[in-house]
Amino acid sequence: MGFLELINGRLDHVKAYNSVRHYTDYVYMAKRWTKRWGHLPCREITEEMIQEFVLERSSVSSDTANKEIRYLKATFNFGKKKKKWITVNPAEGVEFLPITEKKPKKYVPPPEDIDKIIDLANPDTQDYLWAVRETMARISEINRLCWDDVHFKERTISLYTSKKKGGNLTERKVPLTQKLFEVLSLRYEERDETKPWVFWHRYWSIKENSFKEGPYQDRKKFMKTLCKNADVPYFRFHPLRHSGASVMDNNNVPIGSIQRILGHEHRSTTEIYLHSLGDAERKAMSVYEQVSRKSHTKSHTAKIKELDQFCTTA
């Protein structure tokens, strides 16, 4: 089997079963692989060739190189284990690089910075940003949102994610805040009844060579402009999830509730989103300080007594 054929098969699978973001990441990396090995059959690609490529990518960062390794391993495993197209995974023995550089600190916008960019946006974009902010949803969940998913009577909204194992869309319901209820109610009254989507646009399809109407796939470009005009550090949509989770955590919302709202399968994933230093950590350090100080005071007092006794004897 040709390596290019394997890549195309893997990309088709990722597009069907994974998120748009995951597919986009795959495409970027696949272009690099194709340029290097696209003319070769899979059997001619060796571990040494992949190792050389990975070391070149490490000049960007160890994290970048490790991402290439993960995706290459997954691509060859897809052909070997899932499809039985190939018999060997040449990336299997390639070891991950140690992370020696510090990751850049992720900027989590405070509520006042989010307010600034929303105030500067046009009405349609304001509605979009309110939907992201008030649900803390993944952007793919907002993009696929339809009016059937908005339940005004029970004041909830159904969000669907394909990040679960198997790629099936999984529903979770999130309560509508008063603000989002007002935003969506007004948008519903003014909607085009022929369109099922809450947010949609008209765009030129290169594939079909004509104008199409449909939901957004990605809408990141305006964020750079809004952040610049608002004079706040640049951030995209995902940090709004981190910001919302931190706000709830700071106000003693149980982590289980935050986990369900964010749609995480594992608590450990939710903990990554909590950028606040909670009361539990502060109390723990306070206890440590008190015990440590007592021990230090006792030790210091004992040394003074020893010194007094020595002076008296002398």
C-alpha positions in Angstrom: 0.0 0.0 0.0 1.2 3.5 -0.8 1.8 5.9 2.1 -0.4 8.5 0.4 -3.2 6.0 0.2 -2.9 5.2 3.9 -3.0 8.9 4.8 -6.1 9.5 2.7 -7.8 6.6 4.4 -6.9 7.8 7.8 -8.0 11.4 7.1 -11.4 10.1 5.8 -11.8 8.2 9.1 -10.8 11.2 11.2 -13.2 13.5 9.3 -16.1 11.2 9.9 -15.5 10.3 13.5 -13.6 13.2 15.2 -13.8 16.9 15.7 -13.1 19.5 13.0 -10.1 20.7 15.1 -8.6 17.2 15.2 -9.1 16.8 11.5 -7.5 20.2 10.7 -4.5 19.3 12.8 -4.2 16.0 11.0 -4.3 17.7 7.6 -1.5 20.1 8.5 0.8 17.3 9.6 -0.3 15.0 6.7 0.9 17.6 4.2 4.4 17.5 5.7 4.4 13.7 5.7 3.2 13.6 2.1 5.9 15.9 0.9 8.5 13.7 2.5 7.2 10.1 1.9 4.1 10.5 -0.3 5.8 8.8 -3.2 6.8 5.7 -1.2 5.0 2.5 -0.3 4.5 2.0 3.4 6.9 -0.9 3.6 9.8 1.3 2.6 9.3 3.8 5.4 11.6 2.9 8.3 11.9 3.7 12.0 15.1 5.5 11.2 13.4 7.8 8.6 10.7 8.7 11.1 13.3 9.3 13.8 15.2 11.7 11.5 12.0 13.6 10.7 11.1 13.8 14.4 14.5 15.2 15.3 14.1 17.9 12.7 10.7 18.8 14.1 12.2 19.0 17.6 14.0 22.2 16.4 10.5 23.8 16.8 9.9 22.2 20.2 9.8 18.8 21.9 6.1 19.2 22.2 5.7 19.7 18.5 7.9 16.6 17.8 5.9 14.5 20.2 2.7 15.5 18.5 4.1 14.3 15.2 5.0 11.0 16.8 1.5 10.5 18.3 -0.2 11.2 15.0 2.2 9.0 13.0 1.8 6.1 15.4 -2.0 6.5 15.2 -1.9 6.6 11.4 0.2 3.4 11.0 -1.8 1.6 13.7 -5.0 2.5 11.8 -3.6 0.8 8.7 -2.2 -2.2 10.7 -4.7 -3.0 13.4 -8.0 -1.5 12.3 -7.9 -2.0 8.5 -5.2 -4.7 8.1 -3.8 -2.9 5.2 -0.2 -3.1 6.4 1.7 -5.5 8.7 4.3 -3.2 10.3 4.1 0.1 12.2 7.5 1.8 11.6 6.7 4.5 14.2 6.0 2.0 17.0 9.5 2.0 18.4 10.1 5.8 18.1 10.3 7.2 21.6 8.8 10.4 22.8 11.2 13.3 23.5 11.6 14.7 27.0 9.9 18.1 27.4 12.7 20.4 28.5 11.2 23.8 27.6 8.5 25.5 29.6 5.2 25.6 27.9 3.9 29.1 27.3 1.4 30.1 30.0 -2.1 29.8 28.7 -3.9 33.1 28.9 -7.3 32.8 30.6 -9.3 35.9 30.0 -11.0 37.5 33.1 -14.7 38.4 32.7 -13.9 42.0 32.2 -11.7 41.3 29.1 -14.5 39.1 27.7 -17.0 41.9 28.2 -14.7 44.3 26.3 -14.6 42.2 23.1 -18.3 41.4 23.2 -19.1 45.2 23.5 -17.0 45.8 20.3 -18.6 43.0 18.2 -21.4 43.4 15.7 -24.9 42.1 16.8 -24.6 38.7 15.1 -21.1 38.1 16.6 -22.2 39.3 20.0 -24.9 36.6 20.0 -22.3 34.0 19.0 -19.9 35.0 21.7 -22.7 35.1 24.3 -23.6 31.5 23.3 -20.0 30.4 23.8 -19.5 32.2 27.0 -22.8 31.3 28.7 -22.6 27.6 27.9 -18.8 27.1 28.1 -19.3 24.8 25.1 -16.7 23.6 22.6 -16.9 25.7 19.4 -17.9 22.7 17.3 -20.9 22.3 19.6 -22.0 25.9 19.1 -21.4 25.6 15.3 -23.7 22.6 15.0 -26.3 24.0 17.3 -29.9 23.9 15.8 -33.1 25.5 17.0 -34.4 22.0 17.9 -31.6 21.9 20.5 -32.8 25.0 22.3 -35.5 24.2 24.8 -37.0 27.5 25.9 -39.8 26.1 28.1 -37.4 24.0 30.3 -34.7 26.6 29.8 -32.0 24.2 28.7 -29.8 23.8 25.7 -28.6 20.4 24.2 -25.0 20.3 23.2 -23.5 17.4 21.1 -19.9 16.4 21.1 -18.1 13.7 19.1 -15.0 13.6 21.4 -16.3 10.5 23.1 -14.9 7.1 22.2 -16.2 5.8 18.9 -17.0 9.2 17.5 -20.7 9.1 18.2 -22.4 12.4 19.0 -23.2 12.5 22.7 -25.8 14.8 24.1 -25.6 16.8 27.4 -28.0 19.4 28.6 -26.8 22.7 30.0 -29.2 25.2 31.8 -29.8 28.4 30.0 -28.6 31.5 31.8 -31.0 34.4 31.9 -28.7 36.4 29.5 -28.5 33.5 27.0 -32.3 33.0 27.3 -32.8 36.6 26.3 -30.3 36.5 23.5 -31.6 33.3 21.9 -35.3 34.3 22.4 -34.7 37.5 20.3 -32.7 35.6 17.7 -35.4 33.0 17.5 -38.1 35.7 16.7 -35.9 37.1 14.0 -34.7 33.8 12.5 -35.0 32.6 8.9 -37.5 29.7 9.3 -35.9 27.9 6.4 -32.6 27.5 8.2 -32.4 24.9 11.1 -29.1 26.3 12.5 -28.9 28.9 15.2 -25.7 30.3 13.6 -25.1 30.1 9.9 -23.6 31.9 7.0 -23.5 32.1 3.2 -20.1 31.1 1.7 -18.5 30.3 -1.6 -17.8 26.5 -2.0 -14.7 25.9 -4.0 -15.6 22.2 -4.3 -19.1 22.9 -5.8 -18.1 26.2 -7.4 -21.2 28.0 -6.1 -22.5 29.8 -3.1 -23.8 27.6 -0.2 -25.6 28.2 3.1 -24.8 26.3 6.2 -23.3 26.3 9.7 -19.8 27.7 10.5 -16.8 25.3 10.5 -14.4 27.8 12.0 -14.8 31.4 12.9 -11.5 32.4 14.5 -10.4 35.3 12.4 -12.5 38.1 14.0 -11.1 37.3 17.5 -7.7 38.7 16.7 -9.3 42.0 15.5 -11.6 42.2 18.5 -8.8 41.6 21.0 -6.6 44.2 19.3 -9.4 46.8 19.3 -10.2 46.1 22.9 -6.6 46.2 23.9 -6.6 42.8 25.6 -4.2 39.9 25.1 -5.2 37.7 22.1 -7.3 34.7 22.9 -9.6 32.4 20.9 -12.8 30.6 21.9 -11.4 27.7 23.9 -10.1 29.9 26.8 -13.7 30.9 27.4 -14.2 27.4 28.7 -11.2 27.8 31.0 -12.4 31.2 32.2 -15.9 29.9 33.0 -14.6 26.9 34.8 -12.3 29.0 37.0 -15.1 31.5 37.8 -17.3 28.6 39.0 -14.4 27.0 40.9 -13.6 30.3 42.7 -17.2 30.4 43.8 -17.2 26.9 45.3 -19.1 25.1 42.6 -18.5 21.4 43.1 -16.0 20.0 40.5 -18.6 17.3 39.5 -21.0 20.0 38.4 -18.2 21.8 36.4 -17.3 18.5 34.8 -20.8 17.8 33.6 -21.2 21.3 32.3 -18.0 21.1 30.3 -18.8 17.6 29.1 -15.7 15.9 30.3 -15.6 12.1 30.8 -12.8 12.3 33.4 -12.4 14.5 36.4 -8.7 14.8 35.7 -9.5 16.7 32.5 -11.7 19.2 34.3 -8.9 19.8 36.9 -6.7 21.1 34.0 -9.3 23.8 33.4 -9.2 25.1 36.9 -6.7 27.9 37.0 -7.7 29.2 40.4 -5.9 28.5 43.7 -8.7 27.1 45.8 -9.4 27.4 49.5 -8.3 23.8 50.1 -4.8 24.6 48.8 -4.7 27.8 50.9 -5.8 26.0 54.1 -3.2 23.3 53.4 -0.4 25.8 53.2 -1.7 27.6 56.3 -1.5 24.3 58.3 1.9 23.7 57.0 3.1 27.2 58.0 1.7 26.9 61.5 3.2 23.5 62.1 6.5 24.5 60.6 6.7 27.7 62.6 5.9 25.9 65.8 8.7 23.4 65.1 11.1 26.3 64.2 10.1 28.2 67.4 10.7 25.2 69.6 14.1 24.5 68.0 15.1 28.2 68.4 14.0 28.3 72.0 15.9 25.1 72.8 19.1 26.5 71.3 18.8 29.7 73.4 18.4 27.6 76.6 21.5 25.6 75.7 23.4 28.9 75.1 22.3 30.3 78.5 23.4 27.1 80.3 26.8 27.3 78.6 27.2 30.9 79.6 26.2 30.3 83.2 28.6 27.3 83.5 31.4 29.3 81.9 
